[in-house]
Amino acid sequence: MKNVLKHGGAVVPLVTPFTAGGGLDEDALERLVAAQVAGGVAGVFVLGTTGEGARVPADYRRRLVELTVQHAAGRTLVYAGLGDMQTPDVAEANEFLKAGAVAVVAHPPISQKVPVAQLSAWYEGLLNEVAGPMLLYNMPMTTGVSISMESVGQLLGHPKLAGIKDSENDPKRQEELLRRYGGRADFSVFVGVGALMEKGLKWGADGIVPSVGNLIPAVCQELWAAAKRADWVTAEKLSGRMHSVAALYQQGRNLNESLAALKAALQCRGLCSARMLPPLRKVSELELENIRRQMAALDLLN
């Protein structure tokens, strides 16, 4: 199957909402997707790092993709993460594609690490088995390994390789990645680090994957649109707004803490609860109220 879709725009990594019993909160999921559709984003990315992807039980994963596709109803694209993927286990990837995901997104394995020199072979095996488009996901903060430029180059041209979501906080790498592999009709480059998104778009990135889009989806899509028309004055203002809102849940926190704070902010908006899957914990009531006050100051409350 040849990859024929050029991907781009703001693709928001959606949080995964849970009930008090730890089940998938289907009503909250509908609200979250509706907010993204209203914001006009190009797509949503479920089961990524922001969505606690690897922790979501297998019983809920297919259902989550199916419901997201159903609620999106063709108004925005749906991308699905594969979690702690192993080469022989492609059944889930193909289930997601069958359920309507436009592409699956795969980072290197976490539990059984693959040496950097063997990553291209590992990914090629995966690409050969999946039934549709796949994006590479470079996230060394969680995987402990960076997908090298050489690995990307060796995989380039595979008929099912759709692109890469690069979440490595390295401006030099970002620039080099886009210099080497940007601008291709069959390969899309997404910037996954908020601090690098404006610059990445200026260098020719096809899209962005901003966690802050859970709160301000329209602003994120507008940043991409401003960059496409080379309106860098507007892009700078929009980027500044994204940084200010992202600081609400990221500043002074590690990755896991920031995910909990983001969900708390969404609870303040009435979109989902602040519940997290163990071992992650939701924020304290005191911190929740502090987040609510900061949101009011940022004009984020309805």
C-alpha positions in Angstrom: 0.0 0.0 0.0 1.5 3.3 -1.1 1.3 6.3 1.2 -0.5 8.9 -0.8 -1.6 11.4 1.9 0.6 14.4 2.7 0.2 15.0 6.4 0.4 18.4 8.0 -1.2 21.1 10.2 -1.7 21.0 13.9 -2.3 17.5 15.2 -3.1 17.6 18.9 -2.0 14.7 21.1 -5.2 14.1 23.0 -5.3 13.2 26.7 -7.1 9.9 27.5 -10.0 10.5 29.9 -10.8 7.9 32.6 -13.7 7.2 35.0 -13.4 6.9 38.8 -13.0 3.1 38.3 -10.2 3.5 35.8 -12.3 2.8 32.7 -12.4 4.8 29.5 -14.7 7.9 30.0 -16.5 7.8 26.7 -18.6 10.8 27.4 -15.6 12.9 28.2 -13.8 11.6 25.1 -16.7 12.9 22.9 -16.4 16.3 24.5 -12.6 16.4 24.0 -12.9 15.5 20.3 -15.7 18.0 19.8 -13.5 20.7 21.2 -10.7 19.8 18.8 -13.1 19.8 15.8 -14.5 23.2 16.9 -10.9 24.4 17.0 -10.4 23.4 13.4 -7.3 21.3 14.0 -5.9 19.1 11.2 -5.9 16.0 13.4 -5.9 14.4 16.8 -3.3 11.9 18.0 -4.6 9.3 20.5 -2.5 7.0 22.6 0.6 9.2 22.4 2.7 10.2 25.4 0.2 12.9 26.4 -2.5 10.3 26.2 -0.6 8.0 28.6 -0.4 5.6 25.7 1.7 2.7 26.9 -0.3 2.6 30.2 -3.8 2.4 28.6 -5.0 -1.2 29.0 -5.3 -3.2 25.8 -9.1 -3.7 26.3 -9.6 0.1 25.9 -7.1 0.9 23.2 -9.1 -0.3 20.1 -12.3 1.2 21.6 -10.6 4.5 22.1 -9.5 4.7 18.5 -13.0 3.6 17.2 -14.8 6.2 19.3 -12.4 8.9 18.4 -12.9 8.2 14.7 -16.6 8.1 15.2 -16.7 11.4 17.0 -14.4 13.0 14.5 -16.8 11.9 11.8 -14.4 12.9 9.0 -14.0 16.5 10.3 -10.5 15.9 11.5 -8.0 13.1 11.0 -7.2 10.5 13.7 -3.7 9.2 14.3 -3.0 6.3 16.8 0.1 5.6 18.8 1.3 2.0 19.2 2.9 2.2 22.7 5.7 -0.1 23.6 5.7 -1.9 20.3 7.4 -5.2 19.5 8.1 -6.2 15.8 6.0 -9.3 15.7 3.0 -7.7 17.4 1.4 -5.7 14.5 -2.1 -6.9 15.1 -3.0 -3.8 17.1 -1.6 -1.5 14.5 -3.7 -3.1 11.8 -6.8 -3.0 14.1 -6.3 0.8 14.5 -6.0 1.3 10.8 -9.1 -0.8 10.2 -10.9 1.2 12.8 -10.3 4.4 10.7 -7.0 5.8 11.9 -5.3 7.6 9.0 -1.9 6.4 10.2 -0.3 4.7 13.2 2.7 6.3 15.0 5.5 4.1 16.4 8.4 5.0 18.7 11.3 2.6 19.5 10.5 -0.2 22.1 11.0 0.7 25.7 10.9 -2.6 27.5 13.2 -4.4 25.0 15.5 -1.7 23.6 16.8 -1.9 20.1 20.4 -0.6 19.5 20.5 2.6 17.5 22.4 0.8 14.7 19.6 -1.7 14.4 16.7 0.7 14.5 16.3 1.1 10.7 16.0 -2.7 10.3 13.6 -2.9 13.2 11.4 -0.2 11.7 11.6 -1.8 8.2 10.3 -5.0 9.7 7.4 -3.1 11.2 6.6 -1.2 8.1 6.6 -4.4 6.0 3.9 -5.8 8.3 1.5 -2.9 9.0 -1.5 -2.6 6.7 -1.2 1.2 6.1 0.7 4.4 6.7 3.0 4.8 9.7 5.0 7.7 11.2 8.2 7.3 13.1 8.0 8.8 16.6 11.3 10.1 18.0 10.9 10.5 21.8 14.2 9.8 23.6 12.9 11.3 26.8 10.7 8.2 27.3 12.3 5.6 25.0 16.0 6.3 26.0 17.0 6.2 22.3 17.2 8.7 19.5 16.3 7.7 15.9 19.4 8.8 14.0 19.4 10.8 10.8 21.0 7.8 9.1 18.1 5.5 10.2 15.6 8.0 8.8 17.5 8.2 5.5 17.6 4.4 5.2 13.8 4.1 5.7 13.0 7.0 3.4 11.0 5.9 0.3 9.3 2.9 2.0 5.8 2.9 0.5 4.2 2.9 4.0 6.4 5.4 5.7 4.4 8.6 6.0 6.8 10.8 8.0 8.2 11.5 11.5 7.0 13.1 14.7 10.2 14.4 16.2 10.0 15.3 20.0 13.7 15.6 20.7 14.5 19.0 22.2 17.5 19.7 20.0 17.3 22.7 17.6 20.3 21.6 15.6 18.8 18.2 15.1 15.5 19.8 14.0 17.2 22.0 11.5 19.3 19.1 10.1 16.3 16.8 9.9 14.4 19.4 7.9 17.4 20.3 5.7 17.9 16.6 4.8 14.3 15.3 4.6 11.9 18.2 4.6 9.9 19.3 1.5 9.3 15.8 0.2 5.8 14.9 -1.2 5.9 11.5 0.4 7.3 12.3 3.8 6.0 14.7 6.5 7.9 16.2 9.3 6.1 17.1 12.5 7.6 19.1 15.4 6.7 17.7 18.8 8.5 20.1 21.1 6.6 23.3 21.8 9.7 25.5 22.1 10.8 24.5 18.6 7.5 24.7 16.8 7.6 28.3 15.4 11.2 27.8 14.4 10.5 24.4 12.9 7.7 25.7 10.8 10.0 28.5 9.6 12.5 25.9 8.5 9.8 24.0 6.5 8.1 21.5 8.9 4.8 20.2 7.7 3.1 20.3 11.0 3.2 20.5 14.8 2.0 18.2 17.6 1.3 20.5 20.5 0.0 19.2 23.8 -1.2 22.7 24.6 -3.7 22.2 21.8 -5.8 20.3 24.3 -6.6 23.7 25.8 -6.3 26.1 22.8 -6.6 24.1 19.6 -7.6 27.0 17.4 -4.5 29.0 18.3 -2.3 26.0 17.4 -3.9 25.6 14.0 -3.7 29.3 13.4 0.0 29.2 14.1 0.4 26.6 11.4 -1.7 28.6 9.0 0.2 31.8 9.7 3.5 30.0 9.0 2.1 28.6 5.7 1.5 32.2 4.5 4.8 33.3 5.9 3.1 35.8 8.3 5.8 35.6 10.9 4.6 38.6 13.0 1.3 36.8 13.6 3.1 33.5 14.1 5.3 35.0 16.8 2.2 36.3 18.7 0.4 32.9 18.4 3.6 31.1 19.5 3.8 33.4 22.5 0.2 32.6 23.5 1.0 28.9 23.2 4.1 29.2 25.4 2.1 31.2 28.1 -0.6 28.6 28.3 1.8 25.6 28.2 3.7 27.1 31.1 0.5 26.7 33.1 1.0 22.9 33.3 4.7 22.4 32.3 6.7 25.0 34.2 8.5 23.5 37.2 7.2 20.0 36.5 8.6 16.8 35.0 6.7 15.1 32.2 4.4 13.0 34.3 3.6 15.9 36.6 2.8 18.1 33.6 0.4 15.5 32.2 -1.5 15.5 35.5 -1.6 19.3 35.6 -2.9 19.4 32.0 -5.7 17.0 32.9 -6.5 19.2 35.9 -6.7 22.2 33.6 -9.1 20.3 31.3 -11.2 19.4 34.4 -11.5 23.1 35.1 -12.8 23.5 31.6 -15.4 20.8 32.2 -13.9 18.5 29.4 -12.7 15.6 31.5 -11.7 14.6 35.0 -8.1 14.9 36.3 -7.8 11.2 36.9 -4.6 9.5 35.8 -3.6 5.9 35.3 -1.3 4.5 38.0 1.5 5.0 38.8 0.7 8.6 37.8 -1.3 10.6 40.3 -3.8 13.4 39.8 -2.9 16.8 41.3 -3.8 17.8 44.9 -6.9 19.9 45.5 -4.6 22.8 46.5 -2.7 22.5 43.2 -6.0 22.2 41.3 -7.2 25.5 42.7 -3.9 27.1 41.9 -4.2 25.9 38.3 -7.8 27.3 38.2 -6.5 30.7 39.3 -3.8 30.7 36.7 -6.3 29.7 34.0 -8.6 32.6 35.0 -5.6 35.0 34.6 -4.9 33.5 31.2 -8.6 33.9 30.2 -9.0 30.1 29.8 -12.1 29.5 31.8 -15.5 29.5 30.0 
